[in-house]
């Protein structure tokens, strides 16, 4: 599957393709995606990534249903 054309939307949970913490998309401008990690709506660390460097966030392991 080709992921370089993947579109992200504000509120999506993403992570760098190389791995890393869960981040939330706060803005999308063309192929640039601004992300924040921490709690959305509070002051957090922000960084802008190229869309092709991100993938949808997924947690490792099976946590089951509570």
C-alpha positions in Angstrom: 0.0 0.0 0.0 1.4 3.4 -0.9 1.3 5.7 2.1 2.9 8.8 0.7 -0.5 10.1 -0.5 -2.1 9.5 2.9 -4.2 12.5 4.0 -4.4 13.4 7.6 -7.1 15.5 9.3 -7.1 17.7 12.4 -7.6 15.4 15.4 -6.0 12.3 13.9 -3.6 10.3 16.1 -0.3 9.8 14.3 3.3 8.9 14.9 6.5 9.1 13.0 7.1 6.1 10.7 10.3 5.5 12.5 8.3 5.1 15.7 7.6 7.3 18.6 5.0 8.8 20.8 1.4 9.3 20.0 0.8 12.8 18.6 -2.4 14.6 17.6 -2.7 16.5 14.3 -3.5 20.2 15.0 -3.1 21.6 11.5 -2.6 20.4 7.9 -1.1 22.7 5.2 -0.5 20.8 2.0 2.1 18.1 2.7 3.0 19.7 6.1 1.3 18.3 9.2 1.5 20.2 12.5 1.4 17.8 15.5 1.3 18.2 19.3 2.1 15.6 21.9 0.6 15.9 25.3 -3.1 16.7 26.0 -4.9 18.4 23.1 -6.1 21.8 24.1 -3.3 22.3 26.6 0.2 23.6 26.0 2.2 20.8 24.6 5.3 20.2 22.4 4.5 21.1 18.8 6.4 20.1 15.6 5.7 20.2 11.9 6.3 17.0 9.8 6.1 16.1 6.2 3.0 13.9 5.7 5.1 11.1 4.1 7.1 10.9 7.4 3.9 10.1 9.5 1.7 7.0 9.8 -1.6 6.5 11.8 -0.9 5.8 15.4 -1.3 2.2 16.6 -0.5 0.7 20.0 1.6 -2.4 20.2 0.0 -5.5 21.8 -3.6 -6.6 22.5 -5.2 -4.7 25.3 -8.6 -6.3 24.9 -11.9 -4.6 25.6 -12.7 -3.2 29.1 
